[in-house]
Every structure is written in C-alpha cells, then in structure tokens.
Amino acid sequence: MRRTLRAALLAPLVLVSLLAQPALAAPGFHAAWVDQSPWPVLRPGAAVAYMIHFRNTGTETWQRGVAGRQVNLGVSGDSTAAADAGMAMGWLSANRVATTSETTVPPNAIATFTFTLRAPATPGTYRLALHPVLEGVQHLEDEGVFVLVVSESGFHSAWLSQSPYPTLQPGQVSSPLTIVFRNTGMQTWTKGVLGQEARLGINQDDAQWAALGVNWMSANRVAAQAEASVPPGANGTFTFQVRAPQTSGIYSLHLRPVIDATAWMEDQGVFLTITVPLPAGSAPRLIATTVRSGLSIPWDLAFAPDGRMFVTERVGNILIYASAAPGAAQLVNYPVANINASGEAGLMSIDLDPSFASNGLLYVCASMSDGGQWLNQVLRYRMSGNTPMFDGYVIRSGMRANSNHDGCRIRFGPDGKLWVTMGDAGNTANAQNPNVLNGKVMRVNSDGTIPADNPIMPGATARTAIYTMGNRNPQGLTFEPGTGRVIEVEHGDDTHDEINILRAGANYGYPVCRGPCGDPRFVDPAWSSGNVTLATSGADFARGVQWGAYDGSLFVAQLKESDLRRFTFAGAVATQRDIFFNGTYGRIRTARQGPDGSLYLTTSNGSNDQVIRITPTQ
C-alpha cells in the first residue's frame, strides 16, 4: 500500500521533471505513425476513448517514467486550444494527451497512446494535431497526424416525399397533407420527449402563416412525428392541414424538421405551396420579388423535388440554394472544370433528371476546352449530398462552341428524352448541313444514345441526335402543356426572331429562309418579329389556375428589348399579347416555371444580376 501510494505521488513529479528538462539533442529517437481510431462524431459534452499507434523507428528504447526516455503524445505546437475548448479529459497536461501504455517500447516495436476526448459544448468540427514528444529533450517526427472531432447533436434528416400541393378556394381547409423525412442521423426521434421529438417547423420560426394553421402545435410548428419512435434509417411522417387565405395567389410555407431545445435539422428547401385560384377568366396582377442578387450572368435555373434551386453562372459556377425563398442559404458554389467562357459561350443551361429524387442526376450544357478544341458539351453529374460529382458525357464531340450563336439550352421533355439546342456557331452554312450538330435541335436518351424514333434527316446517311435543322441561335425550349408540342425560340440576325413548333425531321429555313417564306421545303415559324429583332431567349408556359386568364400562356424573356412578353397559341400560330417589366430589370435571359407555380427569371446584364420570382395575384 505504502509503495503504491509513493508511486502515485511520484508520477506527476516525474512528468514535471520531464517537461522541465532542457531541449537537448537525442540521437536515436524517432517515430512513425501506424494507425488510429476512426474520427469520432459526438454529441456536445459526450466523451470517447481514443487510440493512436506509433512505431519506434529509432535505435533507442522508449521507457515510461524515465527522464529523457519517456515519449508522450503531444499537441503540435504545444497548443492548449483543444484543452481550452473542453476536449481534454484526464490528459497529462493541457498539451500532452497521454504517454505510452507500454512500460518499454524497444526499437521497431509499436507504442500505444490511449486517451479520452470530450466533444466541445459548442457544435462544430475541431482538429487536434498530434505527434510524439521525447519530453524535455525533443519533439519527434511531425507526420501531420490529427484527429477530427465533430461535436454535434446527431439529429439529421433527408426529404423523401410529400403530398401534391393543394389548390383551395378562399377559406377552404385542405385534406390532411403529409411530408416524409428519413432519419439520417445517429439519434432516434422519440415522440413526446422534448429534445428528442422531431417536429415540422416553419423555417426561421416564421409565424406569419399562423392564420393558415389548422390544429397546428403552435404558430410555427405544423406537426410532430406520427411514429412513436424513428430510429436511424427509418422514416418519419408529418401530417397536418392548412386553411387557404381569402386572397387569390400562391402561398409558400418553407418547412424544415427541428428537434426543439436541441437543433434544427437540414434545410433542404422543402416547402408547401397553396394555390388560391383567380376568379375564372380574370387576368392576374404580376408581382416581382428579387430572390437572389449580385450574380454574374445567371444563364439558367432548375429546381429539385425537395425545393433546392440550382443556378448556372456563365463564368462556370453551379450555385445551389436551399430553396427559392429570398435569402435562402447557399449550399454550395461548384466550379465546373475546363469552362471556356467568352461572349455568349460558357456554362449555360441546366436541367435535372426526371428521376432526380432517386438517382440525383443533373445535366449541364457548357462550352469547354477539350483536346485542343472549343466545344459545347452536355455533361452529366450525380449529386453527393449537395456536391455535384462528374458522372460522364452525354454529348462530348460534334458541337462547336463560339462567342456568338452558341445556343446550348437543354430540357427534358414529357417523352423522357433530353432535348438540346445548338446555335450555328457563327457559320450560317452549319444550319443547313445535316451532318453537323450546330444550327440544330437535338434529342437524345439521358445517356446520350440515339432514340430509335429520331428522324433520319434529309441528306444524312443515318439516324443521329438531330431532330430539326435550319435553326440559327435557339436559346428557348419548352413543351406546351396538354399537347406536349415542342416549342423552340431563336434569335434572328437583323430580322425575324422566331417561335417555332418543332416537328421531327423538319427544316426551319435558316439562312435560306428567314421568317415566314411560304417555301414548301421549310416550316414557317408560329411567330416572327418581322423586320426587327428583340433577342428572344428563354421561354416557358405558365401553368395552373392561379394564372387565371394567363393559364397556358407562353412567356418569353427578351434580351435586347429588356422585357417579358406573353404569347398565346391558336393551332400553328402564336400571337403576342402583353409586355411586362419593360426595362425594369435590364436584359432577361431565362423564364422558367418553378414547382410553386411562379415564373422565375434570370437577368443577363453582366454585373449584379438577379433571379426574380414572378407571382400572379388578384
């Protein structure tokens, strides 16, 4: 007993003596990292035992408790920051985490350092850099060994599905609506237990929608999990009802799971949109809201089923936002490699796979440097969380890029095929050459293979990706609701911007025929601008009863004329009806309907560009 007590009293004295020794040269002491425990993910305040092995690669034996021979595991730079953050638990000192478990470690033997880490109270990721130290003599090799300690709640979620957005009459109560999330964390969600029960909240605790609540938990909590418990990997169900406002319009509730008193879970841009239709036949008033600003030529945008908004900047960035709500969190700014942006060329259009919710595939059309050539290419990416990972080429060669007449709009059609527009790249002869891809509209399967029902173009020897020819600089592409007709919008040169209804194998005349020519070799446009040009660009149909008399209208963005124009179709003829936002936002590149029923516009002014939401109301 007395010997044990004496040893216990002497141990800290030995350490003090070791730490107090002067730094002397000690040939023969060296170390090499062998392995270590997995990096821990812990709830704040939780602790875990951790182990690191180093090999004695020197010629001298390490001896625990012997001055000048005891090797400790120290914090690089003798930093005490980790201890100050609360990570130290039973360490030798604020910057020495442990000594060898073995009494002696001869040359070529392996030393074990075991210590305890406590997750700091403040959630975050903490980096603890470590290397062996011969105390009082010298630091051994610093091989960049470190431990990443993640301090977090362990509560995470991922959107899976939800009920269709309701269309309700003023004051009408919806049927029960359901949103399903998967528990992707390490902690079980437990109903009725504060700090463990998952609830569906309105993001940022926004209580302005409280009047829409029907038996909600509170003004900003719409429901709690239906299941008694939701273990990791299982699904949680949230069911609730809403009451429609009295005024016609589109109303979006931005929703996000929360463990109250513990943590908000992931903001994936999930929202519920309530549509209150306009009175039959009435024209809506269009309300514009700036969603994003400070962008650099945002060329196109697309929306994931969970509400995330994807925006391309022509300089080469894919921007991903949690939602289309103004000020929503930017989740990532992903630079696409090898972009060659010049004039009209660069990172252009974007679209998501029709099965994006299950396969995570997205597609871009971009101007690239590849093999010494400047080419337009269609690239496919697969999402890993919020990060796009290159998955392959859909179309790699054959589409020349150019600073003028680049085209490059892509859209998935109701047929499940990927449609691609391609400008003539500044060479008018391309549009009438059936053996080149420029000056065309193409149609391919999602992997780039050629659909069996594609036409064989007149003058071509085989079936290719080409669906139509005689197109100059097509920047608009969409599909008519109800009929599925393919609508293409293209720039003229000095005259005749066009809206065309595409037919398999058809020739739209450029450069032989501009505008309506009545030449049986060519298909006349549904509309042309006549002897002026407007620089017509992206286009989409407004669909839904919230648009009133505008339901089914085609809205076309105008670059040169800096406005948004509404068209209607009667058979094969399109007619311009209205001009909106004339000069208000400068050059408008894209118009696309979002999942909330609003139209989203991108501007193309070169500086402080915007994404703008257009919402119909009374």
Secondary structure, 3 states (H helix, E strand, C coil): CHHHHHHHHHHHHHHHHHHHCCCCCCCCCCEEEEEECCCCEECCCCEEEEEEEEEECCCCCEECCCCCCCEEEEEHHHCCHHHHCCCEECCCECCEEEEECCCEECCCCEEEEEEEEECCCCCEEEEEEEEEEECCCEECCCCCCEEEEEECCCCCEEEEEECCCCECCCCCECCCEEEEEEECCCCCEECCCCCCCEEEEEHHHCCCCHHHEECCCECCEEEECCCCEECCCCEEEEEEEEECCCCCEEEEEEEEEEECCCEECCCCCCEEEEEECCCCCCCCEEEEEEEEEEECCEEEEEECCCCCEEEEECCCEEEEECCCCCCCCEEEEEECCCECCECCECEEEEEECCCHHHHCEEEEEEEEEECCEEEEEEEEEEEECCEEEEEEEEECCCCECCCCCCEEEEEECCCCCEEEEECCCCCHHHHHCCCCCCCEEEEECCCCCCCCCCCCCCCCCCCCCEEEECCCEEEEEEECCCCCCEEEEEECCCCCCEEEEECCCCECCCCCCCCCCCCCCCCCCCEECCCCCCCEEEEEECCCHHHHHHCCCEEEEECCCCEEEEEEEECCEEEEEEEECCCCCCCEEEEEECCCCCEEEEECCCCCEEEEEEEEEC
